Amino acid sequence: MEKTFAIVLILIFTNIFAQSKYPADTLLVSKESSFVEKTVVAPIALWQRLSYNVPFLKCQFYPSCSNFAAQSISQHGVVKGSIIAADRIVRCNPAAFHYHIRDRNPDIPASENFYVDGRLIDHVPNPPAGPVEFQRGTLFHRAGGQSKSSRSPILAAGLSAIIPGAGRIYAGRTWDGLFGFLTFALVLNTTYLNYQNGNRVSTTVLGIGTGIFYLGEIYGAYRSALISHPENK
């Protein structure tokens, strides 16, 4: 009964949101988007109806975290896209501007690192097309497989696999690491409380979210080690 109710609720939300008024709505009406993608994007569309109408909820990144998440899911699929989006959500903290300035690629003009309204440009990373991987505006740069950072991406990922957030701290992004750990711990604790209360649907949804943020910490630590410059602190 709970599963049926959840599916019906999602279908209702999908029909309500599919108005193409907000950016995420375009995925809800797209014939190329699968039912699963639309199911995941529906809460994002709901959030945009609040964030786009409340000034203090304006995101410091361009595209905003909600648009980034929707685009990431569209480009990379639900699982990988959600993991990339989880990393972005963690990085959207008070230290984002500092890290953006410190770790930006010097080969990119400042005008391509900041949007016209001053927001930090951070696009969804594209899959690598060859030995040289370069995503303009994402601060993600590798040449010939060699990282510009002195930190090991594999070690960073391994540390975050043991303790979420530890890999980011190792890579020189202490605040990202702390926010990553707190976010993961909050979602995990909420999942456990719902499990104790016997809320099966909520436990399942939150459990998936916990897994996504856990994997997001591993991905985020790997990414941070590739682009971070601890020697510039």
Secondary structure as UniProt FT lines:
FT   HELIX           2..17
FT   TURN            18..19
FT   TURN            23..24
FT   HELIX           25..29
FT   TURN            31..32
FT   HELIX           35..51
FT   TURN            52..53
FT   HELIX           55..57
FT   STRAND          61..62
FT   HELIX           65..76
FT   HELIX           78..91
FT   TURN            94..95
FT   HELIX           96..103
FT   TURN            106..107
FT   HELIX           110..112
FT   TURN            116..117
FT   STRAND          120..121
FT   STRAND          133..135
FT   TURN            136..139
FT   STRAND          140..143
FT   TURN            144..145
FT   STRAND          146..147
FT   HELIX           153..162
FT   TURN            164..165
FT   HELIX           166..170
FT   TURN            171..172
FT   HELIX           174..196
FT   TURN            197..198
FT   HELIX           200..227
FT   HELIX           230..232
//
